[in-house]
Amino acid sequence: MIPIETHDLTKYYGSLCAVDHLNLQVGNEIFGLLGPNGSGKTTTVLMLTTLLRPTEGSALVCGHDVAREAQEVRRSISYVPQDMAVDIKLTGRENVTLFAKLYGISRRDETIDRVLAMMDLSSRADDLVRTYSGGMRRRLELAQALVHEPKVLFLDEPTIGLDVAARRKIWEHILTLKSRGMTIFVTTHYMDEADHSCDRVAILDHGRVVAVDSPSRLKGRIAKDIISARISGNYPETLPEGVDFLGERDDEVVLFSSDNGSEKVPVLFRWLEDQGATVHSLSVREPTLDDVFLALVGSREEGSGFDDHKFRTMLRRRS
Amino acid sequence: MRDILSYFERDMLRWVRGRLAVISALIMPAAWLIFVGLALPTTFTDNYIDFITPGILVLTMLGASLQGGSLLIFDKILGFLNKFLALPSSRESILYGKILFITTRGLLQSTVILLLALLLGASFLSPFSVVLTYGILALFGILLSAFSTTVALYLSDHDSYAAFNAMVSMPLFFTSSALMPYAVMPSWLAALAYWNPVSYAIDAIRALQYGVLAWGRIGALVFLAIIVVGISIVQFRKVTL
């Protein structure tokens, strides 16, 4: 059975289209939904977890329709929203016990001990959550979500607001859960995390999926190499053969793509200088999901698609 | 039933561990008892503390119930409600859990006020009338906590809930029969007070002081409670974000 499939899943808030005819098939994997803030990630998760009714289209989770068989869907999933909702006046164990009771778990104490141990919280289980760090609170939420052994786990921005070490630990746990056969549907706007840990990602822009694939294949779609440049002065209208414009990042670094970056660097340098631009730096690196995102969606702030015309006006403005 | 008790237990633990909140809710009704009950020069009765005690007991319940709505507001703002709504357990058990907790908390607070009233010289007819008083207070608590929790479901932040609370609680109290009998009220107020649900509870308890069961008032309270809880259940069942 396919863990998650959506057919033209759509949500309107009034006249605003938050999710636009989404068609996804998620297998037994870690599936990442990527996109800038406001791209429709959370709305999608809310529909898949039965908390929001789709305006159009349908979605099946573990074979059950999210609108018509909400109860069956809720039995087979767990949902961890991004807010970090754990009771700080309760102990870690009490927080988990609440969920174990609400899920009607038999052999409760055993299960609670097991999920707390799984999330490395056993030694602090009887302390008030008030004394927990952000990473521990997030792990406690995962422990709550695991008491009934869900088939699909929905995580909305699981690492938001955490430090680097805590983030890494959360992802280690997510990978462990996947190895135990759980399907994990995760939203994030941290591209590097998705790059390392997701089997497949979907890139969402204005409620529409612009690409679905494994991170490595998505990166392969743009080019082998990325040349990042700091340039001022006149921009050329055209580029040397074998070099393509990718986009300009928010910090005014201009990115070019090429299948042979290190050889193209001197060519590009001469070309730019000949056209009257001043080159401050050029460097070659491997593409990241951020670059894929920039190529597909354009600036993350604007969230608008790349268009050739705009690029040319931008170049002219600079000269 | 187990779900309701789980939600109840969660709220109870959080309340008991927040020490300040346990005390602060009692200040207002205690102040009414002492500063108004003992001090107000009244002409219609020699024993004003006896007269005002039912009113203050119901005020305690009213305050506790309306305050209780903010529990759901916080559950909503902080993301707990989302987690609860995604659980397979029935959604109205969230509502029942809140009603049970808010009403229980109100009854505990009323007990402190009742003891204080007895200390200040109020008298109750019999232990039986005290039991019935608790029954009426519980009924009133169920009505008001269902109302406030459902209102909270539709308000988006704590400020607007606080505004709702301020708008409802004092007018309900002052237009009730808590402070004076209908006979000494101006006629417009008497009419208003007679139809105020807060008066249903106060009048029913006051009648107990004379050993009378005011079936009309109790019946009205039951009727209202059934309607309000019914509406609340429907709202909780169909809630989406």
Interface residues (C-beta under 8 A of the other chain):
Chain A: L46 T49 T50 L51 L52 R53 Q71 R74 R75 I77 S78 Y79 V80 P81 Q82 D83 M84 A85 D87 K89 L90 E94 L98 F99 K101 L102 Y103 G104 Q144
Chain B: R2 D3 S6 Y7 E9 R10 L13 R14 R17 G18 L78 G79 F80 N82 K83 F84 L85 A86 L87 P88 S89 T240 L241
